[in-house]
């Protein structure tokens, strides 16, 4: 089974709808991240969490919110989706106390979101 | 603050030819450097990383990269590519110090490598 899973893998929605993307991990890592990927722009950080009680905005957090329900779960919400939020979304984890002390991150398979 | 620039957005090559994907970074402190690969319809996986020591780093699938501190570069190379190397490649940097970049990776824009038969 994959260490980092994302649901759904694909989603098509309409402008104005509320959408939640979910991420779960079995790696036991404290740190979790949400990125979006757009062609030619690479990956940009939306939100990150260093533990259950710690949530931080990334470089492009406007229009998004997150919830860290447990060490293993980190959800990303679009309260009112708009077309320019159409993108590929990735969740990632890292463990500074373990082998990824240098901040190597482990990625989920991605969620392709289309907002019409 | 740190930043990464991948100098080529697309690199087409023929099978069995050598390839170099270029990456330059900017940081006021010491860094760790990474190359990730994204195969079609998949997530990112680590190709190789530079933490310290030898400036020539070897990764999976025959790839290697050379860290050049004076030129702030971390170029990825492979002497002979295969069709299966067709993918998007991302260079990333993280700083060793605190501040606003603490605990975060900064990614380049990505380079799409297309290997033709």
Interface residues (C-beta under 8 A of the other chain):
Chain A: X4 X31 X33 X40 X41 X42 X43 X44 X45 X48 X50 X58 X90 X92 X94 X96 X102 X103 X104 X105 X107 X108 X109 X110
Chain B: X4 X6 X9 X32 X34 X36 X42 X43 X44 X45 X46 X49 X51 X90 X94 X103 X104 X105 X107 X108 X109 X110
